[in-house]
Amino acid sequence: MCFKRAEEMKIYDIMTAMNKNVIKLRYEDKDIYLIKTAHVSKNSVEDVKETIEEIGPDAICIELDEDRYGRIKKKKEWTEMDIKTVIKDGKVGFLLVNMILASFQRRVAMKLGSNTGGEMIEGMKQAEERSIPLILADRDINTTFKRIWYNLGFTEKCKLLATIIYSIFDDEEITEEDLANLKSSDMLDAAMNDIAKSFPNVKRILVDERDMYLAYKIRSAKGQKVVAIVGAAHADGIASHISEDIDIEALCDLTKRKSVLGTIIKWGIPLALVAIVIYSFIANRDVGIDQVITWILFCGIGSALGSIIALAHPLTILVSFIVAPFTAINPLLAAGWFAGLTEISVRKPKVRDFEGLAEDTSTLKGFFKNRVTRVLLVVVSCNIFCSIGSIIGGIDVVRSFLGLL
């Protein structure tokens, strides 16, 4: 059983905080100390060190998952990333969003003269020096992104993609006022704050669900005194959920939201367009030929335009144009996949591209200069503009079909 029934749990009031950045909770026979941090603040590192030294905990929890922990502790290099696998597995969007958020953190950290995640590193150091358990309390970031995507409707997905793309091209400088506000808040949630206001589902999954997940993992840590290092935006939510009935399996469920309407749109429209073209050929061969040409041109030009915008290689642009008319009527394929794989083949990323990701993703110019991120942009941009082209082409095919009736 992965969770306890609410009636079997004792409810405790939040105890008086040790200071404004530490909340003390009581769960069963356990004292839990939540240290509220900002992921780019030097002060947060000191808060972590001083609190742990004062409390002498039996376990330390940090707001990291296995992957992010590995990149810090084991110093995993970006050179380990297989871009071809990322494209084939359909994870380009998730990776690109992750890079954008990480880039935002780095930009602010540079302004503050600090390192991102310094408080988490301090927690790791303290756990190692004291030979006590270190608990990775956060949900896997890919699970979070996938749950966001799976729980959004078509319109919400389009709006979210537009917001993310805008953030790539937005080179607005971070003001001193922004920096002052960010010193006392969680950076990941600060980066997503504006999006969360427009997308309640994003906020629910990105923040609220993770509050519950973190609460479950923290209260499950062994020992009577537990210190948890978490982003400031999560602290109150964790405190409110610490004694609640939490279904941890449901929070990690990756079952896609199924919709009859969605299935009809996904398969019905392409099949209907094929049927329309076949009927048009039978009724009037010239009209059928015009429909095929229209479809090829709109899909192909749209896809090629997406590749051009991402500054793809000429061969990639050509491949984008050729494959688009076929992938647009097959829900299992995407023009961007072929474009991305072609871009990798003709402009294979070098070691310095992987090693320079941290610096290059801090600027718009760097996103296009780096061969790794440019491949990701090619895939996303090609897919988006191919979809736009297929919509326009599909409308024109239907228009000419109606003219035959």
Secondary structure, 3 states (H helix, E strand, C coil): CCCCCHHHCCCCCCEEEEECCEEEEEECCEEEEEEEECCCCHHHHHHHHHHHHHHCCCEEEECCCHHHHHHHHCCCCHHHCCHHHHHHCCCHHHHHHHHHHHHHHHHHHHHHCCCCCHHHHHHHHHHHHHCCCEEECCCCHHHHHHHHHHCCCHHHHHHHHHHHHHHHHCCCCCCHHHHHHHCCCCHHHHHHHHHHHHCHHHHHHHHHHHHHHHHHHHHCCCCCEEEEEEEHHHHHHHHHHCCCCCCHHHHCCCCCCCCHHHHHHHHHHHHHHHHHHHHHHHHCHHHHHHHHHHHHHHHHHHHHHHHHHCCCCHHHHHHHHHHHHHHCCCCCCCHHHHHHHHHHHHCCCCHHHHHCHHHHCCCHHHHHHCHHHHHHHHHHHHHHHHHHHHHHHHHHHHHHHHHHC
